[in-house]
Amino acid sequence: MDCNHELYYRESNMSCNFRYESVVGTGRVEIVSEEEKEKALTLLMNHYHPESVKFNPKFVHIHSA
């Protein structure tokens, strides 16, 4: 469960942060391809910041799962 979440987006350097109070989860983690990571980040940006889905590509490469 997460609550009090908010996306902070900075157009100037195409970066964003996500603030939340709590996140708890279970499941299986898989290492994904760069293409899958970019698709997932695009979906998240569309959901939380539909005005702009631009993000800095360097942030795609720093995540593995």
N, CA, C and O atoms as CSV, one atom per row, in Angstrom:
chain,resi,resn,atom,element,x,y,z
A,1,MET,N,N,0.839,-1.170,0.000
A,1,MET,CA,C,0.000,0.000,0.000
A,1,MET,C,C,0.887,1.238,0.000
A,1,MET,O,O,1.908,1.284,0.686
A,2,ASP,N,N,0.499,2.204,-0.751
A,2,ASP,CA,C,1.201,3.479,-0.683
A,2,ASP,C,C,0.165,4.581,-0.528
A,2,ASP,O,O,-0.980,4.457,-0.963
A,3,CYS,N,N,0.598,5.649,0.099
A,3,CYS,CA,C,-0.321,6.765,0.298
A,3,CYS,C,C,0.469,8.065,0.312
A,3,CYS,O,O,1.691,8.081,0.460
A,4,ASN,N,N,-0.272,9.147,0.153
A,4,ASN,CA,C,0.335,10.478,0.107
A,4,ASN,C,C,1.489,10.537,-0.880
A,4,ASN,O,O,2.560,11.056,-0.566
A,5,HIS,N,N,1.266,10.007,-2.066
A,5,HIS,CA,C,2.326,10.007,-3.071
A,5,HIS,C,C,2.196,11.219,-3.993
A,5,HIS,O,O,1.107,11.734,-4.245
A,6,GLU,N,N,3.347,11.643,-4.477
A,6,GLU,CA,C,3.382,12.805,-5.349
A,6,GLU,C,C,4.628,12.740,-6.222
A,6,GLU,O,O,5.719,12.415,-5.754
A,7,LEU,N,N,4.442,13.054,-7.489
A,7,LEU,CA,C,5.545,13.089,-8.431
A,7,LEU,C,C,6.049,14.519,-8.550
A,7,LEU,O,O,5.267,15.438,-8.789
A,8,TYR,N,N,7.348,14.708,-8.385
A,8,TYR,CA,C,7.990,16.003,-8.587
A,8,TYR,C,C,8.767,15.930,-9.890
A,8,TYR,O,O,9.728,15.169,-10.004
A,9,TYR,N,N,8.351,16.722,-10.875
A,9,TYR,CA,C,8.965,16.682,-12.198
A,9,TYR,C,C,9.670,17.995,-12.482
A,9,TYR,O,O,9.119,19.073,-12.257
A,10,ARG,N,N,10.910,17.892,-12.985
A,10,ARG,CA,C,11.676,19.083,-13.362
A,10,ARG,C,C,11.905,19.051,-14.863
A,10,ARG,O,O,12.675,18.231,-15.363
A,11,GLU,N,N,11.237,19.943,-15.579
A,11,GLU,CA,C,11.358,20.021,-17.037
A,11,GLU,C,C,12.780,20.388,-17.443
A,11,GLU,O,O,13.268,19.914,-18.469
A,12,SER,N,N,13.453,21.225,-16.653
A,12,SER,CA,C,14.773,21.740,-17.018
A,12,SER,C,C,15.796,20.643,-17.282
A,12,SER,O,O,16.590,20.762,-18.215
A,13,ASN,N,N,15.799,19.587,-16.492
A,13,ASN,CA,C,16.763,18.505,-16.730
A,13,ASN,C,C,16.073,17.161,-16.935
A,13,ASN,O,O,16.705,16.111,-16.821
A,14,MET,N,N,14.771,17.193,-17.239
A,14,MET,CA,C,13.983,15.997,-17.522
A,14,MET,C,C,14.172,14.928,-16.453
A,14,MET,O,O,14.471,13.775,-16.764
A,15,SER,N,N,14.000,15.313,-15.207
A,15,SER,CA,C,14.127,14.353,-14.113
A,15,SER,C,C,12.927,14.479,-13.191
A,15,SER,O,O,12.227,15.492,-13.185
A,16,CYS,N,N,12.709,13.447,-12.425
A,16,CYS,CA,C,11.606,13.499,-11.478
A,16,CYS,C,C,11.929,12.649,-10.259
A,16,CYS,O,O,12.767,11.748,-10.311
A,17,ASN,N,N,11.264,12.947,-9.189
A,17,ASN,CA,C,11.341,12.179,-7.948
A,17,ASN,C,C,9.929,11.809,-7.553
A,17,ASN,O,O,8.968,12.494,-7.906
A,18,PHE,N,N,9.815,10.730,-6.827
A,18,PHE,CA,C,8.505,10.277,-6.371
A,18,PHE,C,C,8.545,10.163,-4.860
A,18,PHE,O,O,9.369,9.433,-4.309
A,19,ARG,N,N,7.672,10.871,-4.198
A,19,ARG,CA,C,7.619,10.841,-2.740
A,19,ARG,C,C,6.399,10.042,-2.304
A,19,ARG,O,O,5.338,10.113,-2.924
A,20,TYR,N,N,6.564,9.288,-1.238
A,20,TYR,CA,C,5.477,8.468,-0.725
A,20,TYR,C,C,5.691,8.219,0.760
A,20,TYR,O,O,6.790,8.411,1.281
A,21,GLU,N,N,4.641,7.794,1.429
A,21,GLU,CA,C,4.762,7.510,2.858
A,21,GLU,C,C,5.202,6.085,3.117
A,21,GLU,O,O,6.038,5.847,3.988
A,22,SER,N,N,4.659,5.134,2.381
A,22,SER,CA,C,4.976,3.742,2.663
A,22,SER,C,C,4.687,2.869,1.450
A,22,SER,O,O,3.702,3.074,0.741
A,23,VAL,N,N,5.550,1.905,1.225
A,23,VAL,CA,C,5.325,0.924,0.169
A,23,VAL,C,C,5.745,-0.433,0.703
A,23,VAL,O,O,6.856,-0.593,1.208
A,24,VAL,N,N,4.865,-1.398,0.593
A,24,VAL,CA,C,5.155,-2.762,1.016
A,24,VAL,C,C,4.706,-3.678,-0.104
A,24,VAL,O,O,3.623,-3.493,-0.660
A,25,GLY,N,N,5.518,-4.658,-0.441
A,25,GLY,CA,C,5.113,-5.564,-1.503
A,25,GLY,C,C,5.839,-6.880,-1.439
A,25,GLY,O,O,6.880,-7.015,-0.796
A,26,THR,N,N,5.273,-7.837,-2.112
A,26,THR,CA,C,5.905,-9.139,-2.258
A,26,THR,C,C,5.834,-9.521,-3.720
A,26,THR,O,O,4.992,-9.010,-4.459
A,27,GLY,N,N,6.688,-10.391,-4.131
A,27,GLY,CA,C,6.658,-10.830,-5.517
A,27,GLY,C,C,8.015,-11.298,-5.976
A,27,GLY,O,O,8.932,-11.493,-5.178
A,28,ARG,N,N,8.124,-11.470,-7.249
A,28,ARG,CA,C,9.344,-11.954,-7.872
A,28,ARG,C,C,9.974,-10.838,-8.698
A,28,ARG,O,O,9.279,-10.158,-9.454
A,29,VAL,N,N,11.254,-10.648,-8.563
A,29,VAL,CA,C,11.969,-9.614,-9.304
A,29,VAL,C,C,12.668,-10.260,-10.485
A,29,VAL,O,O,13.253,-11.336,-10.362
A,30,GLU,N,N,12.605,-9.597,-11.624
A,30,GLU,CA,C,13.303,-10.070,-12.818
A,30,GLU,C,C,14.144,-8.938,-13.383
A,30,GLU,O,O,13.739,-7.776,-13.353
A,31,ILE,N,N,15.314,-9.282,-13.896
A,31,ILE,CA,C,16.143,-8.311,-14.610
A,31,ILE,C,C,15.511,-8.125,-15.983
A,31,ILE,O,O,15.210,-9.102,-16.669
A,32,VAL,N,N,15.311,-6.874,-16.384
A,32,VAL,CA,C,14.630,-6.598,-17.646
A,32,VAL,C,C,15.546,-5.853,-18.611
A,32,VAL,O,O,16.554,-5.271,-18.210
A,33,SER,N,N,15.180,-5.885,-19.877
A,33,SER,CA,C,15.972,-5.233,-20.925
A,33,SER,C,C,15.801,-3.715,-20.852
A,33,SER,O,O,14.880,-3.212,-20.208
A,34,GLU,N,N,16.695,-3.004,-21.515
A,34,GLU,CA,C,16.620,-1.542,-21.571
A,34,GLU,C,C,15.287,-1.113,-22.191
A,34,GLU,O,O,14.669,-0.150,-21.737
A,35,GLU,N,N,14.855,-1.819,-23.212
A,35,GLU,CA,C,13.590,-1.497,-23.883
A,35,GLU,C,C,12.404,-1.652,-22.926
A,35,GLU,O,O,11.505,-0.811,-22.911
A,36,GLU,N,N,12.402,-2.720,-22.135
A,36,GLU,CA,C,11.325,-2.941,-21.165
A,36,GLU,C,C,11.331,-1.875,-20.075
A,36,GLU,O,O,10.274,-1.423,-19.635
A,37,LYS,N,N,12.535,-1.473,-19.637
A,37,LYS,CA,C,12.639,-0.431,-18.610
A,37,LYS,C,C,12.085,0.892,-19.134
A,37,LYS,O,O,11.351,1.588,-18.431
A,38,GLU,N,N,12.443,1.234,-20.371
A,38,GLU,CA,C,11.970,2.488,-20.952
A,38,GLU,C,C,10.447,2.466,-21.109
A,38,GLU,O,O,9.777,3.466,-20.849
A,39,LYS,N,N,9.909,1.331,-21.532
A,39,LYS,CA,C,8.455,1.206,-21.675
A,39,LYS,C,C,7.762,1.369,-20.316
A,39,LYS,O,O,6.745,2.055,-20.216
A,40,ALA,N,N,8.312,0.741,-19.275
A,40,ALA,CA,C,7.725,0.836,-17.934
A,40,ALA,C,C,7.777,2.270,-17.404
A,40,ALA,O,O,6.799,2.755,-16.836
A,41,LEU,N,N,8.910,2.949,-17.586
A,41,LEU,CA,C,9.016,4.336,-17.125
A,41,LEU,C,C,8.049,5.245,-17.879
A,41,LEU,O,O,7.483,6.172,-17.299
A,42,THR,N,N,7.860,4.982,-19.167
A,42,THR,CA,C,6.907,5.760,-19.955
A,42,THR,C,C,5.488,5.560,-19.434
A,42,THR,O,O,4.729,6.522,-19.319
A,43,LEU,N,N,5.127,4.317,-19.117
A,43,LEU,CA,C,3.800,4.040,-18.556
A,43,LEU,C,C,3.602,4.745,-17.217
A,43,LEU,O,O,2.541,5.317,-16.966
A,44,LEU,N,N,4.621,4.706,-16.357
A,44,LEU,CA,C,4.523,5.390,-15.064
A,44,LEU,C,C,4.380,6.899,-15.239
A,44,LEU,O,O,3.562,7.535,-14.575
A,45,MET,N,N,5.182,7.465,-16.139
A,45,MET,CA,C,5.103,8.903,-16.374
A,45,MET,C,C,3.735,9.285,-16.937
A,45,MET,O,O,3.168,10.305,-16.544
A,46,ASN,N,N,3.200,8.474,-17.854
A,46,ASN,CA,C,1.864,8.741,-18.398
A,46,ASN,C,C,0.811,8.731,-17.304
A,46,ASN,O,O,-0.136,9.517,-17.338
A,47,HIS,N,N,0.973,7.848,-16.341
A,47,HIS,CA,C,0.000,7.739,-15.259
A,47,HIS,C,C,0.094,8.906,-14.276
A,47,HIS,O,O,-0.924,9.494,-13.911
A,48,TYR,N,N,1.303,9.238,-13.851
A,48,TYR,CA,C,1.479,10.237,-12.798
A,48,TYR,C,C,1.738,11.653,-13.305
A,48,TYR,O,O,1.543,12.613,-12.560
A,49,HIS,N,N,2.166,11.799,-14.541
A,49,HIS,CA,C,2.458,13.133,-15.081
A,49,HIS,C,C,2.109,13.150,-16.567
A,49,HIS,O,O,3.003,13.260,-17.405
A,50,PRO,N,N,0.812,13.043,-16.910
A,50,PRO,CA,C,0.415,12.938,-18.315
A,50,PRO,C,C,0.738,14.173,-19.157
A,50,PRO,O,O,0.730,14.095,-20.386
A,51,GLU,N,N,1.020,15.297,-18.524
A,51,GLU,CA,C,1.344,16.511,-19.278
A,51,GLU,C,C,2.659,16.377,-20.036
A,51,GLU,O,O,2.842,17.006,-21.078
A,52,SER,N,N,3.565,15.571,-19.525
A,52,SER,CA,C,4.875,15.418,-20.159
A,52,SER,C,C,5.457,14.062,-19.792
A,52,SER,O,O,5.620,13.746,-18.613
A,53,VAL,N,N,5.767,13.268,-20.797
A,53,VAL,CA,C,6.344,11.948,-20.531
A,53,VAL,C,C,7.825,11.905,-20.869
A,53,VAL,O,O,8.408,10.826,-20.971
A,54,LYS,N,N,8.435,13.064,-21.044
A,54,LYS,CA,C,9.870,13.105,-21.313
A,54,LYS,C,C,10.638,12.777,-20.044
A,54,LYS,O,O,10.293,13.241,-18.957
A,55,PHE,N,N,11.686,11.969,-20.196
A,55,PHE,CA,C,12.575,11.718,-19.071
A,55,PHE,C,C,13.977,11.522,-19.610
A,55,PHE,O,O,14.169,11.139,-20.763
A,56,ASN,N,N,14.935,11.787,-18.773
A,56,ASN,CA,C,16.332,11.679,-19.162
A,56,ASN,C,C,16.702,10.204,-19.325
A,56,ASN,O,O,16.537,9.432,-18.381
A,57,PRO,N,N,17.198,9.790,-20.493
A,57,PRO,CA,C,17.535,8.385,-20.732
A,57,PRO,C,C,18.546,7.808,-19.747
A,57,PRO,O,O,18.571,6.594,-19.544
A,58,LYS,N,N,19.378,8.642,-19.132
A,58,LYS,CA,C,20.361,8.106,-18.184
A,58,LYS,C,C,19.682,7.448,-16.992
A,58,LYS,O,O,20.272,6.580,-16.348
A,59,PHE,N,N,18.447,7.848,-16.689
A,59,PHE,CA,C,17.733,7.252,-15.568
A,59,PHE,C,C,17.194,5.866,-15.893
A,59,PHE,O,O,16.892,5.095,-14.982
A,60,VAL,N,N,17.068,5.538,-17.167
A,60,VAL,CA,C,16.633,4.193,-17.569
A,60,VAL,C,C,17.726,3.195,-17.220
A,60,VAL,O,O,17.432,2.100,-16.740
A,61,HIS,N,N,18.965,3.551,-17.451
A,61,HIS,CA,C,20.091,2.627,-17.311
A,61,HIS,C,C,20.489,2.345,-15.862
A,61,HIS,O,O,21.201,1.373,-15.608
A,62,ILE,N,N,20.055,3.155,-14.920
A,62,ILE,CA,C,20.481,2.935,-13.530
A,62,ILE,C,C,19.604,1.942,-12.785
A,62,ILE,O,O,19.893,1.601,-11.638
A,63,HIS,N,N,18.537,1.476,-13.422
A,63,HIS,CA,C,17.633,0.500,-12.804
A,63,HIS,C,C,17.817,-0.860,-13.460
A,63,HIS,O,O,18.139,-0.950,-14.645
A,64,SER,N,N,17.612,-1.915,-12.684
A,64,SER,CA,C,17.788,-3.269,-13.209
A,64,SER,C,C,16.500,-4.057,-13.277
A,64,SER,O,O,16.336,-4.914,-14.144
A,65,ALA,N,N,15.586,-3.772,-12.368
A,65,ALA,CA,C,14.372,-4.609,-12.288
A,65,ALA,C,C,13.136,-3.785,-12.523
A,65,ALA,O,O,12.026,-4.316,-12.495
